[in-house]
Amino acid sequence: MSSSIDDAPLLSAPTWETLSQSHADFHAETSPYYDDVIHEIHDRIKSRSSIGKSDIGALLFWKRLRADTRWVRELMNMPDDNVRDHTQKAVAAVNDEVLAVPEAAAAGRSELSYLPGFNSGDALASALLFAAAPHRMAVYDRRAQEGLEKLGLSLSSAPGRYGRYMELVESIRSSASFYGSSWSARDVDVALFWLGGRTN
């Protein structure tokens, strides 16, 4: 396949093969029912256009994060209507088709920063945004970060990381297309997650 320098993929052919194999390994080793929680939460978000405390609790469970933390207590002490006020704006942002995916991701992440526990770190925030727009967003976590590094891609922890992460996800999706595969943002994040968890 010929390509000019301008439209060359982000990933070289060997790097793409590494990520593609990681994607296949993830699906071979992971239950197809693992994302059932996400599908159920997405349906609730779609019907209410916001994310409530019970949804956040279910996403904590899905991400296997600890719930015995100060920020969880602070969040639980907030009225659910206040939580929904902030998450409604985030849900609208990530589903705004006028915005490019990285811009929508950055806008959605910014709206979540007003909630306890969401002013730093992107793991749980990305899960909320993914549940709100699974057709556009991807999940970020430490293992995805390590997966990027194994591919030779840099992503700093400076503010705005989730928007920059989604830029990389979109570029990787373009690489997948270049090599003849149609990947969603979720395909990218599970491949990065699996690659980041490898010990070799």
Buried (B, 14 or more C-beta within 10 A) or exposed (E): EEEEEEEEBBBEEEBBEBBBEBBEBBEEEEEEEEBEBBEBBBEBBEEBBBBBBEBBBBBBEBBEBEEEEEBBEEBBEBEBEEBBBBBBBBBBBBBBEEBBBBBBBBBBBBBBEBBBBBEEBBBBBBBBBBBBBBEBBBBBBEBBBBBBBBBEBEBEEEEBBBBBBBBBBBBBBBBBEBBEEEBBBBBBBBBBBBBBBEEE
